[in-house]
Amino acid sequence: MIQFSIITITYNAAHELQRTLDSVAMQQYPIVEHLIIDGKSTDDTVRIANAYAQVTANQKTRHSVTVLSEPDRGLYDAMNKGIRLATGDYIVFLNAGDTLPAPDTLCRVAEVAAAKSVMPGVIYGETDIVDDQGRFVRHRRLSPPRQLHWQSFRQGMVVCHQAFYARIDFAKANLYNLSYRYSADVDWCIRVMRDAERVGCELAYVPAVVVNYLDGGLSVKNHRKSLRERFQVMRSHYGLVTTLAMHAWFVIRGIIKR
């Protein structure tokens, strides 16, 4: 059986963290490594994480929890720490406030992997958006294609970062680029997909919602800066002409939908 490494990045996230931990604890899938990488929080985040780790250890399941709390250089630096520590077959990021939507979520992802003769380079699925209380808001506007390619992100980030399960060898070979402050996740996903396709590894779709994503992340809070940086990411992968053409289409699409 494959092992999942779930990486949760936290900083003063006491309000949101417990429901994230609960959603991992309720998973029916038996082999889970949960890495909680904290940026030296000053609220109750670390206490909550350590209590969760203790309860998990007492249950003597095959779920393991590691809590690391120390200063970092920002979100993507913390994500790189998680990647370096991970030992599972697939890595997925589930940050404070995000949740796995059902007890069989990881089972459904594992079933897709098991159905393939070669472990897919990426496994991905659908996303629902939730509010600060964990209540459903809407389905994510961008829905992933059934046949995903690294070029698919020319149309925007069609797969939510938290619905993107990267095979560990591709994840470790492609750490987050810390020169990006808001859009390193877009760059990382593209590089992982590109490397997987280069060696003939499939990108496999899960026909289910695999994450409830908390609305209002770093890129949302810094929307304009994020858009400028995302343009640079897309330009570096797809070239200036393609990126300009796609952004012109984004503007036209926005006008049509009004």
C-alpha positions as CSV (number, residue, x, y, z in Angstrom):
1,M,0.0,0.0,0.0
2,I,1.1,3.5,-0.7
3,Q,1.8,6.0,2.1
4,F,0.5,9.6,2.1
5,S,2.6,12.4,3.5
6,I,0.2,15.2,4.5
7,I,2.0,18.5,5.2
8,T,0.2,21.2,7.2
9,I,1.9,24.6,7.4
10,T,0.8,26.8,10.3
11,Y,1.5,30.1,11.9
12,N,-0.9,31.4,14.7
13,A,-3.6,29.2,13.3
14,A,-5.3,28.1,16.5
15,H,-8.7,29.1,15.3
16,E,-8.6,27.0,12.1
17,L,-6.2,24.1,12.9
18,Q,-8.4,21.7,14.8
19,R,-10.9,20.9,12.1
20,T,-7.9,20.2,9.7
21,L,-6.4,17.8,12.2
22,D,-9.8,16.1,12.8
23,S,-10.3,15.6,9.1
24,V,-7.0,13.8,8.9
25,A,-7.6,11.8,12.0
26,M,-10.9,10.5,10.7
27,Q,-9.4,9.0,7.5
28,Q,-10.1,5.3,7.0
29,Y,-6.9,4.9,5.0
30,P,-4.4,3.2,7.3
31,I,-1.0,4.6,6.3
32,V,-0.6,8.4,6.8
33,E,2.3,10.5,7.8
34,H,1.2,13.9,9.0
35,L,3.9,16.6,9.2
36,I,2.9,19.9,10.9
37,I,5.4,22.6,10.1
38,D,4.9,25.6,12.3
39,G,6.6,29.0,12.0
40,K,7.1,29.5,15.8
41,S,3.5,30.5,16.6
42,T,2.7,32.6,19.6
43,D,-0.9,31.4,20.1
44,D,-2.2,27.9,20.9
45,T,-1.3,26.4,17.6
46,V,1.6,24.3,18.8
47,R,-0.3,23.1,21.9
48,I,-3.1,21.9,19.7
49,A,-0.7,20.2,17.3
50,N,1.2,18.4,20.1
51,A,-2.1,17.3,21.7
52,Y,-3.2,15.8,18.4
53,A,0.2,14.1,18.0
54,Q,-0.2,12.6,21.5
55,V,-3.7,11.3,20.9
56,T,-2.6,9.8,17.6
57,A,0.4,8.0,19.3
58,N,-1.9,6.7,22.0
59,Q,-4.2,5.1,19.5
60,K,-1.4,3.0,18.1
61,T,-2.5,3.3,14.5
62,R,-0.3,3.5,11.5
63,H,-0.9,7.2,11.3
64,S,2.2,9.1,12.5
65,V,2.4,12.8,13.4
66,T,5.5,15.0,13.5
67,V,5.4,18.6,14.8
68,L,8.2,21.0,14.0
69,S,8.0,24.5,15.3
70,E,10.8,27.0,14.4
71,P,11.3,30.3,12.6
72,D,11.2,30.2,8.9
73,R,11.6,32.5,5.9
74,G,7.9,32.3,5.0
75,L,5.3,29.9,3.7
76,Y,7.3,28.4,0.9
77,D,10.3,27.9,3.0
78,A,8.1,26.0,5.5
79,M,6.7,23.9,2.6
80,N,10.3,23.0,1.5
81,K,11.0,21.8,5.1
82,G,7.9,19.5,4.8
83,I,9.0,18.1,1.5
84,R,12.5,17.4,2.9
85,L,11.0,15.6,5.9
86,A,8.4,13.6,4.0
87,T,8.9,9.8,3.6
88,G,5.6,8.8,1.9
89,D,4.9,7.9,-1.7
90,Y,2.7,11.0,-2.3
91,I,2.9,14.5,-0.8
92,V,-0.2,16.8,-0.4
93,F,-0.4,20.1,1.3
94,L,-3.4,20.6,3.7
95,N,-3.0,23.9,5.5
96,A,-4.8,25.1,8.6
97,G,-8.4,25.5,7.8
98,D,-8.4,23.2,4.8
99,T,-10.0,19.7,5.3
100,L,-10.3,16.3,3.7
101,P,-14.0,16.3,3.0
102,A,-14.9,12.6,3.8
103,P,-13.4,9.7,5.8
104,D,-12.8,7.8,2.5
105,T,-11.0,10.7,0.7
106,L,-7.5,9.2,0.9
107,C,-9.0,5.7,0.0
108,R,-10.4,7.2,-3.2
109,V,-7.0,8.8,-4.1
110,A,-5.2,5.5,-3.3
111,E,-7.6,3.5,-5.5
112,V,-6.7,5.7,-8.5
113,A,-3.0,5.0,-7.9
114,A,-3.6,1.3,-7.4
115,A,-5.4,1.0,-10.7
116,K,-2.4,2.1,-12.7
117,S,0.5,-0.1,-13.7
118,V,2.9,2.7,-12.9
119,M,2.4,5.0,-10.0
120,P,1.1,8.3,-11.5
121,G,3.4,11.3,-11.2
122,V,0.4,13.4,-10.0
123,I,-3.0,12.5,-8.7
124,Y,-5.5,15.3,-8.6
125,G,-9.2,16.0,-8.0
126,E,-12.0,18.5,-7.4
127,T,-12.2,21.3,-4.8
128,D,-14.9,22.9,-2.8
129,I,-14.4,26.3,-1.2
130,V,-15.4,26.8,2.5
131,D,-15.5,29.8,4.8
132,D,-13.8,30.5,8.1
133,Q,-16.2,28.2,9.9
134,G,-15.7,25.3,7.5
135,R,-19.1,25.8,5.8
136,F,-19.5,25.2,2.1
137,V,-19.4,28.4,0.0
138,R,-19.2,27.1,-3.6
139,H,-17.5,24.7,-5.9
140,R,-14.1,26.1,-7.2
141,R,-14.6,28.1,-10.3
142,L,-11.8,26.5,-12.2
143,S,-12.4,22.8,-12.5
144,P,-9.6,20.4,-13.5
145,P,-9.6,18.7,-16.9
146,R,-10.0,15.0,-17.0
147,Q,-6.8,14.9,-19.0
148,L,-4.3,17.2,-17.3
149,H,-1.0,18.2,-18.9
150,W,1.7,20.7,-17.7
151,Q,0.5,23.0,-20.4
152,S,-3.0,23.1,-18.8
153,F,-2.0,25.8,-16.4
154,R,-1.8,28.2,-19.3
155,Q,-5.5,28.6,-18.6
156,G,-4.9,29.4,-15.0
157,M,-4.3,27.2,-12.0
158,V,-6.9,24.6,-13.0
159,V,-6.0,22.3,-10.1
160,C,-6.1,23.6,-6.5
161,H,-2.7,23.3,-4.8
162,Q,-4.4,21.3,-2.0
163,A,-6.0,18.9,-4.5
164,F,-2.6,18.1,-6.1
165,Y,-0.9,14.9,-4.8
166,A,2.7,14.8,-6.1
167,R,4.7,11.7,-6.2
168,I,7.5,12.1,-3.7
169,D,10.4,11.7,-6.1
170,F,9.1,14.6,-8.3
171,A,8.3,16.7,-5.3
172,K,11.8,16.3,-3.8
173,A,13.4,17.1,-7.1
174,N,11.4,20.3,-7.4
175,L,11.5,22.4,-4.2
176,Y,9.6,25.7,-4.1
177,N,11.4,28.6,-5.6
178,L,11.8,31.1,-2.8
179,S,12.3,34.0,-5.2
180,Y,8.5,33.9,-5.6
181,R,6.5,35.2,-2.6
182,Y,2.9,34.6,-3.7
183,S,2.9,32.2,-6.7
184,A,5.6,29.6,-6.0
185,D,2.8,27.0,-5.8
186,V,1.9,27.6,-9.4
187,D,5.5,27.3,-10.5
188,W,6.0,24.1,-8.4
189,C,2.9,22.3,-9.8
190,I,4.0,23.1,-13.3
191,R,7.6,21.8,-12.7
192,V,6.3,18.6,-11.0
193,M,3.9,17.9,-13.9
194,R,6.5,18.7,-16.5
195,D,9.1,16.3,-15.0
196,A,6.5,13.6,-14.6
197,E,5.4,13.8,-18.2
198,R,9.0,13.9,-19.4
199,V,9.6,10.4,-18.1
200,G,6.1,9.2,-19.2
201,C,4.3,9.2,-15.9
202,E,0.6,9.7,-16.1
203,L,-1.3,12.6,-14.3
204,A,-4.4,10.8,-12.9
205,Y,-7.8,12.3,-12.1
206,V,-9.9,11.4,-9.1
207,P,-13.6,11.9,-9.9
208,A,-14.4,13.4,-6.5
209,V,-13.9,16.4,-4.3
210,V,-10.7,15.7,-2.5
211,V,-10.3,19.0,-0.5
212,N,-12.4,21.6,1.2
213,Y,-10.2,24.7,0.7
214,L,-10.4,27.7,3.1
215,D,-11.1,30.8,1.1
216,G,-8.7,33.8,1.5
217,G,-5.2,32.4,1.3
218,L,-1.9,34.3,0.8
219,S,-2.5,35.0,-2.9
220,V,-6.0,36.3,-2.3
221,K,-4.9,38.7,0.5
222,N,-2.2,40.0,-1.9
223,H,-4.2,39.7,-5.1
224,R,-2.6,42.3,-7.3
225,K,1.0,41.3,-6.3
226,S,0.1,37.7,-6.9
227,L,-1.3,38.4,-10.3
228,R,1.9,40.2,-11.4
229,E,4.0,37.4,-10.0
230,R,1.8,34.7,-11.6
231,F,2.4,36.4,-15.0
232,Q,6.1,36.0,-14.5
233,V,5.7,32.4,-13.6
234,M,3.6,31.7,-16.7
235,R,6.0,33.6,-18.9
236,S,9.0,31.6,-17.6
237,H,7.2,28.3,-18.6
238,Y,5.1,29.2,-21.6
239,G,6.8,32.2,-23.2
240,L,5.8,35.8,-23.5
241,V,3.5,35.6,-26.5
242,T,1.4,32.7,-25.1
243,T,1.2,34.4,-21.7
244,L,0.0,37.7,-23.2
245,A,-2.6,35.9,-25.3
246,M,-3.9,33.9,-22.4
247,H,-4.2,37.0,-20.2
248,A,-6.1,38.8,-23.0
249,W,-8.5,35.9,-23.0
250,F,-8.8,36.1,-19.2
251,V,-9.9,39.7,-19.5
252,I,-12.4,38.9,-22.3
253,R,-13.7,36.0,-20.3
254,G,-14.3,38.2,-17.3
255,I,-16.2,40.7,-19.4
256,I,-18.4,38.0,-21.0
257,K,-19.3,36.5,-17.6
258,R,-20.5,39.9,-16.2
